[in-house]
Structures are given as structure tokens and as C-alpha cells.
Amino acid sequence: MANPAVVDIPGEILSGERNFEEPLVLDLVHLSRQTFGDHALEVELLTLFERQAAHLAVRLADPRCPGDSRARLELAHMLKGSARSVGALAVAASAEAYETALRHGDEAEARLCDALVVDIEAARAAIAELL
């Protein structure tokens, strides 16, 4: 990603310049809308997402075995939904790209998996800064 903002707060961008062609690492405006502004719920959801993302990143980083595409597809799909719900938009976009590659047998699948793991780590770092 080219200097993405870590978080997007109304009227303020933290940690770098915003490239509007790239999804945000963490969109707090989206999260606030999802939780109707309940800060305690935001913290709880971010904590749960961070734990889930850490677990899934380890599973995705495991060496690929023949025939595990279906399991990886399910992981990517689960992660895509979770990421969208908390505003981890870069993770959601990477998970969607990886999921699509798996569905279509795209040769870029390994590269997209690596990119997804990088985006997961960026989201986890952004969450750690906030919590």
C-alpha cells in the first residue's frame, strides 16, 4: 500500500497520507456507524477481530498442502466478513482478492495470500495503537 492512513477519524488522518485509491487499514467512522457510537462495543469488536485475525494469519501462513484450497477459501471468506464489519477495509479487500483467486485457480493465489497476511498485520498494529 502506498502510505495508507492507519485510521480515518472525521476531519483527521493519522499515520501518513491518504491514498484514496487504496482502502483504509482501519476506518473508525465505519466502525462507529456499525456500533451506533458505542465506544465499549467498538473496543470489544476490535479486540475480538484482532484475536481472530491473529489466529487466521497463522493458519494462512502455514505452507500450502494439496487439497486445502477449500479450507483456505472458507478462512478468506470468514475474514472478509469480519474485517468489513469492523472497518478493516484493507484486510477485507485483500481477503476478497484471495478468495476470488482461490475460487478461480488463479496463479497469483500465493502472492495474494502473502499480501493478505501483511494487511492483517497492519490492521493488528493499528488496533494495538488504539487499544
Secondary structure by P-SEA (a helix, b strand, c coil): cccccccccccccccccccccccccccaaaaaaaacccaaaaaaaaaaaaaaaaaaaaaaaccccccaaaaaaaaaaaaaaaaaaacaaaaaaaaaaaaaaaaacccaaaaaaaaaaaaaaaaaaaaaaac
